[in-house]
Amino acid sequence: MDKNVLWSLRLGFSGRQAAAIKKLGAERFLEQSFKLKPGSSLPHFLEDEPKTIEEIKAKRQLMHKDRQLGREMRQEDSKIFFALKAWWIAKMEEDEYPLREKMALFWHNHFVATRDKVKNNYWLYEYNRLFRENAFGNFKDITEKVLRSNAMVVYLDNTKNTPKGFNENLSRELLELFTLGEGNYTEQDIKEGAKGLAGLTPADNGAVYVTRNEFNGTFEYFGEKGAFKSDEMVDIIFRQPNAPYHITRKLLQWFIYDNPPEALVKKYGDYLRKENYEIKPFLKKLVTEEFNKPTEGSKIKDPLTYMLHLLDELNIKGQNHKLTALFIRQQGMDLFNQPNVKGWKGGSYWLTAQLYVQRNRVADMFCNGRNFSRNMLRSVGDKDDEHTEGFAVKINWQHSGTNKDVINALQQRVLTYADGSLQPNFEEMLVYDFKPQSPGADNAVMRLFNYMVKTPEFQII
């Protein structure tokens, strides 16, 4: 695969940015990505959603009071939830520099908070906006903001964390999953940390400490004594010697290596600490230093990247991304609803035999111009939702050269590597006397493309 296409997939969701990466170079492409600001306007489907604590309580009381109305309101909530998923997927697909969305998706899967527990679409949007606005910010600052988010304190049961009975869920995951990683703290640190987080409760503009539920005594946290609150606890955590390595490993896994070498985790982790946990310089160093290394095939495509890459190559426009959200949920990548607090595992979990078969069925369907059934939208969409029964699919290719030239050009664009064993199969599909200007040439190339995207080589980057 052409390295510019490879990095377009890694820094986005398709090969659409390959030309810009080639023209600008990796570092300038990153700088342009950093400059692109996230939109701030509230999506229209959230305009009537309850946003204040008072409005949320009133809605819940109404739902409990009238069982039938409650059922209808839950159905409507589910439709709005899928509109939120589709809205975000559209941004990933359409942005000129999609790295911000790729990075926001990383934070989304690092600081997990799911709809099943949060239950409020507006809070999920606010949580998503936090990640999109701070995608390239400071890891320590993001951690502090997450601890003050309504979504997180609800998801990890901090509403039940009071001096009458400390709940350790948020304190535990703060250390185990969000910052230090297993083995770099003690159970006593978790117990004491719960004291500092006690009383953090949802409010209209993010979580705040409620006096009646907070703990104001002193406690010991990683050997330091004081009456610490969440920001001070984060400061202490980030002073620990192993603070940069857990997040560095996950960033390497997210962008390049499903199984990153420990030497790289140490190297880039040390650099992240040196840069005071700033993400921009970290990404610059990571991408520019790894750009020219032979790293093809080191990562299995997640379902969303697989889908958006396929749509882009086939020039499919206007897909209803509620359908995309449904497909990737079937593949195990449910946006805003990871299976647990650890998030999507990635790697080989993205490519079991069953998921591979599902991918190949979708490839066949799209390459033949067919779309998912409208019936799939029945439970998650509105009756007037746009739905395209079929697509006028088209592969971009140079209508010149020999069959081998066409095969090689397409292979460079869509396959991570090919060891030559597939070449005879490709040449059976596009024979030696292939004429690029013939009336059936596009159909022949489409058949070749369909074959290529069902190979294992298309599933990896």
N, C-alpha and C positions, 0 to 999 in steps of 0.2 A: 504494500500500500504506500502511496505517496505520503511522505511524512507530514506535509501540510494538511492533507485530508485526515490523517491520523490525529493530529493535534486539534483540528477543527472538531472532531468527535469528542476528544477529551476535554476541551475547553468550552464545548457547547453540546449540541444534541444531534448534529448532522454534519455533512461535509460542506455546508453552505458557506462557512467562513474560511475555507481553505485558500481561496484567492487572496483574501485580505491578509491572512497569515503569511503567505508567500511574498506579498508586496511589502508589507510593513515589517516583517520579521517578528519573532515571538515577543520580544520586549516591548516594542511599540504597540503591538496588538494588545498586550496586557494594559498598557497605559491608556489606550483608547477605551478598553473595557472598563477601566476604573473611572473614567470621566462620565460614562453614561449614567444618568441619574434615574432612579426608579420612579415610576409614576406615583402620584400621591392622591389621586382622585378616588373616592369610594366607589366600588363597582355598584351599578344601579340595582342589582338584585339584593343588595344589603341595606338599601336605604330605609326600609321599613322594619328591619330587624331590631329587637330590643338591644340597647347599648348601655344603659345605666343599670346599676344594681336594682333600683326601684322598678324599672321597666321589666327586667328579667324576672323578678319576683312576681310581678303582676301577671306575666304570661304563664308562669308555672302554676300559679293559683287558679287561673282560668282553665288550664289544661286538666288539673286535678278535679275541678268542680264539675266539668261536663266531659264525660268519658268519650262521647262521639266527637265532640269538638276537639278534644285532646288528640284523638287518633288522626283527625284531618290536619291538625297543626303539626304533628310529627311527620306526616307524609310531606307536607309543604317544606318543613325543615330539611328533610332528606333531599328534596329537589334543589333547594338553595345550596345545600352542601355540594351537590354535584356541579352546580353552576360555578361554585368557587373553584373546584378542581379544574373544570374546563377553562375558566378564566386564566388560571395560573399556567396551564399547559400551553395555552395560546401565546402567552408572553414568552415562554421558553422557545416556542417555534418561531415567533415573529421578530424578536429583538435583533437588531443589527449585530450587537455584541452580547451573546447570551451567557457570558461567563458569570454575570451577576446572578442570574437565575440558577445557574449550575451551583454556585457557591451557596446561595440561599437554600437550595435543595440539600446541600451537605449539612448545613446547620439544622435544617428541618429534621434530618435523620440522626443528628447528634444529640440535640436537645429535644427528645421526643415528648410530645403531648398530643394525645389523640382525641378525636371527636367522641369516641365511645365514652370517655370520661368527662371531657370538657363540656360537651353538649350545647355549646353556644357558637353559632357560625360567626358572629361578629368577633368574638374573642379569638377564634381561630385565624380570622383575617388579620386582626391586630398582631397576633403572634407571627404570622407570615410576613407582615410588613416590617416587624422588628428585624427579621433576618434579611429581608431584601434591602432595607435601608442601611444595615450594618454589615452587609456581606463581606466587605473588604476592610472592616474596621479592626478593632483591637480585641483579641480573644478574651482577655480579662474583663474588658468593658461589656462585651456581649454576655458573658457569664453573669455579671452583676445585674444586667437588664433582664435576663431570663428569670432570675430569682425574684424579680419584682413584677413578673408578668402574671396576669390572672390565669392564663392557660396552664402555666406550670404549677402554681400553688394548688390549683384544683386537681390537676392530673395526678400529682404525687401526694395528695391527701394532706397538704399542709393546713387545710382548714380544720383538721382534727388535732393539730399540734399545739397543745397548750400545757402550761405547768401542771394542770390536773392529770395529764396523761400524755407524755411526749410521744409524738409520732415521728419515727426515724426515716420514713421513706425518702423525703427530699434530701435530708442530710446524707443518707447513704449514697444515693445516685449522684449527688453533687461530687462526691469523691470517686466512686467506683466507675461511673460511666461518663461523667461530664468533664472531669479534670485529671485526676492523678492515675486512675486505672487501678486494677486489683493489685494488692500486695504492697501498696505505698501509703497505707494508713492503718490505723488500728480500730477495733470495734469501739474503743473508748472515744476516739475522735468522732465517730458517728454519733454516739450517745451525747457527747458534749455539744456537737454541732447542732443537734436538734433543739437545744436550748436557745441558741442564737437565732434560729429560724422561727421559733414559736411566736405565734401571733400574726405572721404574714398572711393577710387575708385579702380576697378580691375587693377592689373598689372601682370607682368610675374611670379612673385614669391609671390603672395598674394596681398591683398589690401594695398594701401599706400595712404597717404594724398597728394592730388594734391593742390599745392599752390593757384592756381586761384580760387579754390572752397572751401577752408577751412575757418573757422572762427577763428581768432586769438585774439578776444577780451576776456575780462573776463566775467564770468557769475556765478550765484549761483546754486550749485547742492547739494541738501540735506543739506543746511545750510552752505556749504563751498564755498568760493569764489576763483576763479582762472581762468587761461586760460587752462582748462583741455582738454586732448586728451583721446582716448579710454582707455588706460591702467590705467590712473589716475582715470577715471570715475569708472572703475571696482573696483579699490582699495576703493573708497568711498562707493560704493554699498555694498561691503563685510564687511564694518564696521557697517552696519545698524543692529539693534537688531534682526530683523526677517530674516536675510540673509540665515540661514541654513535650515529653515523649509520647504520651498517650494520644494527644491530638495530632501530633506529627505523623504517627503511624496511620491514623485514620485518614488524614489528608493524602498521604501517599497511596493508600488503598483506593480512595475516591477518584483520584485523577489518573494514576499510572499503574500501580502494581497491586494485584489482589493479594500477593504475599511479598511485601516489601522487605528487602534485606535489612537486617538489624543495623548494619553499618550506616545505611542511609537514614534510618530513623534517628540514630545518634547524631549524625552530622547535621541534618536539617533541624532537629530538635534544639541542638546547641545554638544554631543560628537564630531560631525563633526566640529563644530566651535573650540572646544578644540584642535582638531588635525589639525587646520589651513586649513581645507577643503581638506585634503589628503584623497583620495578614498581607498587606500589599508587598512589602519587601520580601517576605517569605515566599509568596507565589512567584515573584520575579526570579528569585534565586532558583527555586524548584524547577520552574518551566524552562528557563534559559539553560540550566545545566543538564537537564535530562532530555532536552529537545533533540539533540543529535546522537543520543545513545541508541543502540539497537534494542528498543523496548517493545517492538511490535508483538502482539499476541500475549501480553502480560496481564490482560484484564478482560473479563467477560462483560459484554454489554448488559447494562441493566435494561429492563423491559421498556422504559420510556425512551432511552436512547435508541434502542432497536426500532421502536415504532416511528419515532420522528425521523430517523435516518431513512427508513423505508418510504415514508410519505414524501420526503424531500427528493429522493432519487427518482421517484415515479411522478414527480411534479403534481402531486395531489393537493389541491387547494380547497379550502372551505370545509374541511372535515369537522363534524360536530365532535368536539373533544370530550364530551361526556362519554362518547363511545370509546375514545382513547383511554379515558379514566377507567372504564369498565374492563377493557382488555388488560391493562397493566395490573388492575386489582386481581384479575384471574391469574396473572403471572406472579402474584405475590408482592406487588409493589403498590399497595393501596395508599394514595396520598392522604395525609392527615389521619391515617389509621394504621400505623405500623402494628405488627403482631404483638409487640411488647415494648418495654422501655429501652431495650437494647437496639431497637430499630431493625431495618432490613439487614440481613447478614451479608448479602452480596456474594461475589465470587461464584463458586460452583452451585450455590443455591439458586442462581438465576438460570441454570441450564440443566435441570433434571430431564429425563427422557420425556416426561409428560409435557413440560414447558417447551421443549424443542419441537415436539409434534404440533403444539398450539401455534408456535411461531411459523412453522412451515405452512400450516393451513391458512394463516393470515397472508403470508407471502403469495400463495397461490391465488387467493381471493383478490387481493389488490392488483396483482400483475394481470389478472383477467378483467380488471375494471369493475369489480363488484365491491360493495361496501357491506358492513355489518347490517343485520336486519333492523328495521325501525322498531320492531318489537322489543329490542334490547333497551330502548329508551322509555318503555312504558312506565316503569317504576321510578325512574330517576329524572324524567324530563316532563315538559309540558306538551300538550297536544299540538301546539303550533311550533314546536321545536323544528329547526331546519334539519332536514335529512336528505342526503343525496343517495339515491339508490345505486348509482354507478358512477364511475369516473372515466374521463378521457385520459387515460394514463399515457405517459410519454417518457422515454429515456433519452437524455441528452447524450449524443455521441457524434463524432466526426464521420460524416458520410464519405469516407475515403480510405484508401489503403487496403491491405490484404485482410483475410480473416484473422490472421495472427496479430496484426496491428490492432484490430478492433478488440480482440480478446484481451490483449495486453493492456490497452487503455482502460477498459472496463474493470479489469482485475486490479489495476493500480488504484482505482477509485473506490472499490467496494470490498475487496478482500485484504485482510491484514497481511497475509503472506500465502504463497502457493509454492509447494516444493516440487512442482512438475508432475506429480502423479495425477493431477486433475486435468492436465493439458489435453490428453487424448479425448477425454469426455467433452471438453470445451470445443475441440475441433470436430467432433461428431455433430455437435449442434450448429456450429458455424463452419461449414465445409470449405475446402481449399479454393473452390471456384465461386465463393461468395462474392456477390456484386453489390457494393454499398449503395449504388444508385437505383437498384431494382425496386419495383413496387412492393415486394414483400420483405425488404431489408429490415424495416422497423420491427415487424413481427418476429423475424428471426433473432434480432438482437434482444427483444423482450423475452423470448424463450430462454436465451442464454442467461440473461439477467436473473430470471426466475430460478434457474438452476443454481446460479452462483449464490444467491441469497439464502438458499436452503442448505448450503454447506456449513460445516463447523467453522470454517475460516471467516464467514460473515458475522458470526456471533461474538467474535473477539476483537479487541482493539489494542 
